[in-house]
Amino acid sequence: MTLFRQLGPITIALALGLGSCQQAGPSDTASGNGDSEALNLSGDKVVNVYSARHYNTDSELYEGFTEQTGIKVNIIEGKDSELLERIKGEGENSPADVFITVDAGRLWRAEEEGMFQPSASETLDNNIPKNLRHPDGLWFGLSRRARIMVYDPEKVTEQELSTYENLASPEWEGRVCIRSSSNIYNQSLVAWLIEKNGADETEAWAKGLVSNFAREPEGGDVPQIRGVAQGSCEVAVVNHYYLARLLKSEKAKDRLVAKKVAAFFPDETHMNISGAGVLATAPHSENALQFIEYLTSPRAQEFFALQNNEFPASQGIELDPVLESFGEFTASPINVGAYGKNSAQAIEIMDRANWK
């Protein structure tokens, strides 16, 4: 179900034509019928954001934008595919100004559908490295997610680990856990490897990796970490923030799982992004650009790093202590836009490799 809420003095949560209204949460102080007039989607001092990020802490970040600019932020939350279909269905009458998603491949899909307009901004060019933004300013990275290895230090030494490619070597037979090929993070990883090594080499790697699986892919990234901690496998490939969350969890059992494993950043670490772009039909394009610029400001970048366990897109931003404890690593310089471009080929390769 898609939720709409207006941030600022009043928070509104309601369904917009996608089923019955969801029960209001503790922070909800009012509800409406979903029409533009009731939600004040128009006017000069609003920006309407369609977001596939689902972090409660982001609300505080968006409220900071309102405090700074006087522009109210209206949020529609949903799955990437749901939001993209909604934007297409609304067409030129869409109230959406900004689309935010948590994978570069999804940004590429929106780009291919012609959903973004180019944004010229010295602020964004200065704040966001070239490999984390579209060359024509169609979208911009906001935060980074590292796809790392989590391993059992009682069975694996750090010296045994090196690259993603090495996990396809025979010595890792029966020792690797990873989630299914339907997962967008794995699809982007394979798409990145295609860009880095070519399709033939990547297909050979995928077949080797599958032959080294300790078990059939199951669950999300946290179950992969638990698999290592419980001895089902010796190394797993996961997004870094899942381990960070376990380390910081209020639940003792989560922290115990995290303490049984160790993190390793491959020699050239694959990075994905949360990113955003101004929509082609945006009724408040200037506000939209201002909003995205705000999300790349030092204040917002520190928020991503300290509140959401993500790496900032900008350089020189203070990290969360847990992320700091992971140590330095070398991030891939490949432009994240390649993930979407190579996504169809990546899925075909994973299918041929029998990656479930």
N, C-alpha and C positions, 0 to 999 in steps of 0.2 A: 504494500500500500504506500502511496506517496503522501507525504505530509507537507503541509504548508504552515510556516510560522513566521510571524513578523517580530523582529528583534528590536529592542529599545524599551520604552517604558512598559509596554504590554507585549506579552508573548501569546501568539495565537497558533493553535494546532488543529488542523481539520483535514479531512479528505477532500480532494478536488476531483470529483467525478470518477473516482476509481473504486467505489464501493462505499460501504457504510462508514460513518465517522469513527475514528479510533478514539478510545477513551483517553481523556486528557491526563498528562503526567503531572507530577507534583509542581512543576514550574509553570504550568498552563493556567493563566488567569482569565482567559476569555476564549470564546469560540465564535465563529461566524459561518456564513453560508457559502463562502468560497468565491463570490463574485468580486470583480475588480474593485467596485466601489466600496464594498465592505472592508476590503483588505488594503485599500489605498495603494494599489499597484501603480497608479499613474501619478503625475505631478512631477515637479522638478527635483524633489529631495528624496528620491527613493532609488534603490537598485534591487532588481529581482534576480535572485541567484538560484539556479538549478544545480544541486550538489549531490554527488555520489559519495562524499565523505560523511561518515557517520560517527563523529566524535562529539560528545556533549561539550567538551571544552572549547570547540570552535565557536560556540555561541558567545562566549566571553570575548573571543577575538573579534568577532563581528560587531559586538557592542562597542568595542574600542574604536572602530571605524566611525560609528554613529556619533560617539562623543567627540571625535576629532573633527568631523566634517559636517555634522548635522544631517547627513543622508541616512535614512532608515534602510535597513537590510531586510528584505523579504526572502525567505528560504523555502524552496521546495526540495525535499529530500527523497531519494529513491535509488534504485539500482541504475547502473550506467545505461544498460540497454533500454530500460523503461523510460528514462529521462530523454534519451535520444529519440525514441519513437514519439514521445510526447511533443518534443520540439518540432519534429517533422509534421505531426498531425496538426499542430497549431498554425504552422505556416507563418505567413506574414503577420498574422494577428497574435503571435505569441508574445506574452508579456516578458519573457525571459531576456535578461541582459547578459548574464554570465553563465557558462557551464563549467563546473569543477568536477574532476574525476581523479581516480587514484591509480591510473595506469596510462602510460604513454600510448599504448595501442588504442585505447579508447579515444584519446585525443585525436589520433590519426583517423579513426573512423569518422569522427565528427568533421574533421577537416575534409575528408573525401566526400562527405555528403554536402559540402559547401556551407556548413553551418557557421563558420567563423568569418569575421571581417579582420583585415590587417590592422594592427595597432602600432603606430609609431610612437615610441616613448624612450627618450634618453634614460629616464629613470630605470625602466625595465632592462634596457640594454646594459646599463652599468651594474645593476643588481644581480642579474641572472647570467651565468656563463653561457656561451654560444651553444654548447652541446645539450643544454637543458631548455632550449627554446626553439621555436620555429624560425627558420631564417627570414621569413617574411612577416614575422610578428603575429601569426595566427593564434598561437598559444604560448604559454610560459610556465616553466616549472616553478612550483611553490615550495616543495619539500622533497627530500630524497629518501628512498628506501633501498637498503643494501640487501642483496640475496647472498646470504652467508652460509657457511657450514657450521653445524653444531656437532660436536663429537664427544665420545666417551674417553676422558683422559686416562682411564685405567686400562683401556684396550688400544688406544691410538695415541701416538706421539705427534706433536705439532710438526715435526720434521717429515712425517709421512704425508702431510697435506701440502698441496701447492695450488693447483688450478681446478676449475670445473672439468676440464678435459681429462685430467688425471683420474677422475672418478670412474671413467670407463675402462680403466686398465684392469687386467685380470686379477691383480692382488686385492681388488675390492669386491670380489665375487661374494655375494650373500651378505654384504655389510652395509648397504646403502638404503636409506628411507627417503622418500620424497612423495609429495601428493600427486594427484592424477594429472593427466595431460589436459584435462578440461579446465584446469586452473589457469587464469590469465597471467599470473606471475611466472608460471613455468613456460607458458607460450611465449612470453616476452623474453625469457631467458634464452630459449631456443632461437628466437628471432634475432637476438643480439649475437649469438654464436654464428648464425648464418652470415651476418654482416662482418663479423670478425674473421671467420675461418673459411667461409664458403659453404654451399649447400651439401656437397658430397662429403666433406670432412665432418660436418655437423650430423649428417645422417649416420655415418659410421660411429660417431660418438654416442648418439642416442641409442643405437642398437647395443653398444657395449654397456651403456649405463643400465639399460633395462635388464641385461643379463646379470647385472650385479645387485639387483634389488633383493633386499632381505625378505620382503613381503610384498604382496599386492598393494598398490597405492590406496590409502584410506585416510579420510579425514583431512583437516586443514593443517596449517603449519604447527600449531601447538601439539597435536597428536604425534607429529614427527619428532618433536623435541622429547615428548614423553616416551616415544619408542626407544630413543637413545638412552634415556635415563633408566628405562626398565629392562634394557638388554635385548630388545627386539632387533636392533641394528646398532652399528657403531658410529655412523656418521649420517647426518641428514642435511638437506638443503632447505633453508627457510628464510623468511624476511627477518631482519635483525630485530625489529621492534617487538616481535612475539616473545623473544627471549628476554628483552628488556622488561616487558610487562610482567613476566613470571618472576624476574629478580626483584621487582618492586611491589609485587602483589601483597595484599594484606593477609592472604591465606598462606599458612605455614606450609601446606602440602605443595603449593605452587613454587614457593621459594626453595623447597627441598629438591624438587625436580630440576630447577635451574642450577642449583649448586652441584648437581651430579654431572653436569655437562660443561663444556667450554666452547667458546666462540672462536672461529677462524675466518678471516677475510681472505679470500683467494687473491693470488698475486695481482690479477687485474679484476677488480670486483665489479660485477654487474650491478648497475644502479637503475632503479625505476623511479618514477616521480608521481606526486600529486601535482596536477596542473590545471590551468584555467585559460579560457579565451573569451573574448567579447563576441557575442553572437551577431550574425549578419543582420538579423532583424531587430536588434536591440533597440527599444524605444528610449533608453537612457544610456547611450553609448559613452558619453563623457563621464557619467557617474561610474559606469562599469570599468572604464580604464582606470579611473581614480581608485576604485576598489581593489583592482588587481595590483596596482602600484603599492597600495597600502600593505597588501599581503606579502610584498617583497621587501618591506621596510625592516630595519633592524629590530624594531619592537615586535613585529609580527613573526619574523624569522626566529627570534629568540623564543617566542611562544611555541612555534612548531617544535623546536628542539627541546624545550624544557617541559612542556605539557603533554606532548603526543609521542614522545620517544622517537621522533623522526630526525633525520639529518637535515639541516637547513639547506636551501638551494644556494643561498649567498655565502660568500666566504667571510671568515673572521667573526663568526657568531659563536657565542658561548654555548657549549654542549651540556646536556644533562650529565651528571656525574657517572651514571651507569654507562652511557654511550662513551664518555671519556675513558672509562675503564677498559673498553674494548681495544683501545690503542689506535695508532695511526694505520692507514691503509691507502692503497692506490686505487682510486676509482677509474673506471673505464672512461676514456675520452670520447667514445662513440656517441654521436647524436642520438638521443632517445627516440627521435622520429623514425628511426629505422625499424623499431619494433613493430609498428603498425604495417609498414611497407612489406615486411617479411612475414607477417603473421599467418597468412594463408599457407605459405610454403612450410612454415614451422609446424602447423597442425598436420599437414600431409606427412611430414617427416616423422612426427611422433606416432601417427597412425601406422605407418609402414614399420616402425620399430616395435610395434605392439605395446606401446606405452599406454596402459589402461587409463 
